[in-house]
């Protein structure tokens, strides 16, 4: 998530203090943030590897989730959803720009496969959450 954090920091629309987005590996309960991005559930299929004398390669496929949560005081659900959409668009573009093995670890592809959104009320305002499912493929040893 460091690369995505750096990407958002370089965008003028995301640099204003009142619209700062906290990007972190996992949700931090001790940190208050009105806008945050964090990773969630990850899973992968690992094919069995045969025993042999040389190096053993295997192709793995997995997914992980990226959650975007926005809470806006004195705002409508549409306002919160628009902000989630703006952050989500940047996430989708950042993922789409990752080239084969740019992130290391034998990664051959990385792409957003789906997302799920929801809305909620917060004290005198609204919130929105969107959970993206990101799929990866890698050739590992």
C-alpha angles and dihedrals in degrees: 000000000000091000092053091046089054090047093054092045089058094056115091093214091058099044101075112109093232091055099039113147118214108217115192141156094242136010110277110212094193095056121078116213130159091208124034142162121201139158125250143175114010128189137169142185113232115192116216115266119223121228113250141146098255135052113304117219124195135180116229132190124196146156137218133183129238115201123203116193125183125181116186123184116223091009136121124243087252091057091051092046092050090055091048088050092052092051091042092052089055090049092051092048092047092051092046090053094056108107126208111299092352088129093045129228094099093292111173100176141006123183144151110253102178147340137210124204136197139172135219141177122251129185103308093336146050141266137202133198129193123186116201122198111216119194124205135187124198141175107223137181 
